[in-house]
Amino acid sequence: MTKRFSGLAFIGATLIHIAGTWALFVTHFRAVAEYHRTGVESHSGVLLRTFAWIWDSLPLLVQRWCESQMTNNLLAMNPVCRLVGPSFLIWALCFGALFGLLVPRFFAWRHESSNRSLQPTAGNRGGQT
């Protein structure tokens, strides 16, 4: 029987995703500090925004949606907008859970397909004709 969930893959993918998100934050804050110091926006800003949208697409989508809701009605406080900060951690946990579910199935599928290639076919039974 194959494993249904890999805790090691969950922890590894979650930690890698949190580290990548942290690296994006640090790089973004450096770019903002450089902009405030020199007054010139670096060319890496577009690339940084692109990587951020690829890496953390769902939290950034929630953030943009909340910003649009706040500009339309300043008095409306949507409960989803309270999750903008924690959404990065929630997204990392979802990412880790996805890998925790897929890694055991991938290795079981790979192991199964390699065993099939070693088994004789129905027409050829060990070299007999």
C-alpha positions in Angstrom: 0.0 0.0 0.0 1.3 3.4 -0.9 1.6 6.3 1.4 -1.1 8.9 1.1 0.8 11.9 2.5 4.5 12.6 2.9 5.2 14.7 6.0 8.8 15.2 4.9 7.7 16.6 1.5 5.2 18.8 3.2 7.7 20.3 5.6 10.4 20.6 2.9 8.1 22.3 0.4 6.6 24.6 3.0 10.0 25.7 4.3 11.3 26.3 0.7 8.3 28.3 -0.1 8.6 30.4 3.0 12.3 31.0 2.3 11.5 32.0 -1.3 8.8 34.4 -0.1 11.2 35.9 2.5 13.8 36.3 -0.2 11.3 38.2 -2.4 10.3 40.4 0.5 14.0 41.2 1.2 14.7 42.0 -2.4 11.7 44.2 -2.7 12.6 46.1 0.4 16.1 46.6 -0.9 14.7 47.9 -4.2 12.4 50.3 -2.3 15.3 51.6 -0.1 17.4 52.1 -3.2 14.6 54.0 -4.9 14.3 56.3 -1.8 18.0 56.8 -1.7 18.6 57.6 -5.3 15.2 58.5 -6.7 15.7 56.2 -9.6 13.7 53.0 -10.0 15.9 50.0 -10.9 15.2 47.9 -14.0 14.8 44.8 -11.7 11.5 46.2 -10.5 9.5 44.6 -13.3 11.3 41.3 -13.0 10.8 41.3 -9.2 7.0 42.0 -9.6 6.8 39.2 -12.2 8.6 36.7 -9.9 6.3 37.8 -7.0 3.2 37.2 -9.1 4.4 33.7 -10.1 5.6 32.7 -6.6 2.8 34.2 -4.5 -0.1 34.6 -6.9 -3.0 33.9 -4.6 -1.9 36.2 -1.7 -1.2 39.0 -4.2 -4.6 38.6 -5.8 -6.3 38.8 -2.4 -4.2 41.9 -1.7 -5.2 43.6 -5.0 -8.8 42.7 -4.5 -8.8 44.2 -0.9 -7.1 47.4 -2.2 -9.9 47.8 -4.8 -12.6 47.2 -2.2 -11.1 49.8 0.1 -10.9 52.4 -2.6 -14.6 51.9 -3.6 -15.9 52.1 0.0 -13.7 53.1 2.9 -16.3 52.0 5.4 -16.6 48.4 4.1 -14.3 46.1 6.0 -14.4 42.7 4.4 -13.3 39.7 6.6 -11.1 38.4 3.7 -9.1 41.6 3.9 -8.0 40.7 7.4 -6.2 37.7 5.9 -3.8 39.7 3.6 -0.9 39.4 6.0 -1.4 35.7 7.0 -2.3 34.7 3.4 1.3 34.3 2.6 1.7 31.7 5.3 -1.6 30.1 4.4 -0.5 29.9 0.8 2.9 28.3 1.8 1.0 25.7 3.9 -1.3 24.9 0.9 1.7 24.6 -1.3 3.3 22.2 1.1 0.1 20.2 1.4 0.0 19.9 -2.3 3.5 18.5 -2.5 2.8 16.3 0.5 0.0 14.7 -1.4 1.7 14.5 -4.8 5.2 13.3 -4.0 4.1 9.8 -2.7 1.9 9.3 -5.7 4.6 10.4 -8.1 7.1 8.0 -6.6 4.5 5.1 -6.5 3.6 5.8 -10.2 7.3 5.9 -11.2 8.1 2.7 -9.3 5.1 0.9 -10.8 6.0 1.9 -14.4 9.6 0.7 -13.9 8.4 -2.7 -12.6 6.1 -3.1 -15.6 9.0 -2.8 -18.0 10.7 -5.7 -16.3 7.8 -8.1 -16.5 7.5 -10.3 -19.5 4.6 -9.6 -21.9 1.8 -12.1 -22.5 3.2 -13.1 -26.0 6.7 -13.7 -24.8 7.1 -15.8 -21.7 10.8 -15.7 -20.8 12.1 -16.4 -24.2 9.8 -19.3 -25.2 8.3 -19.2 -28.7 
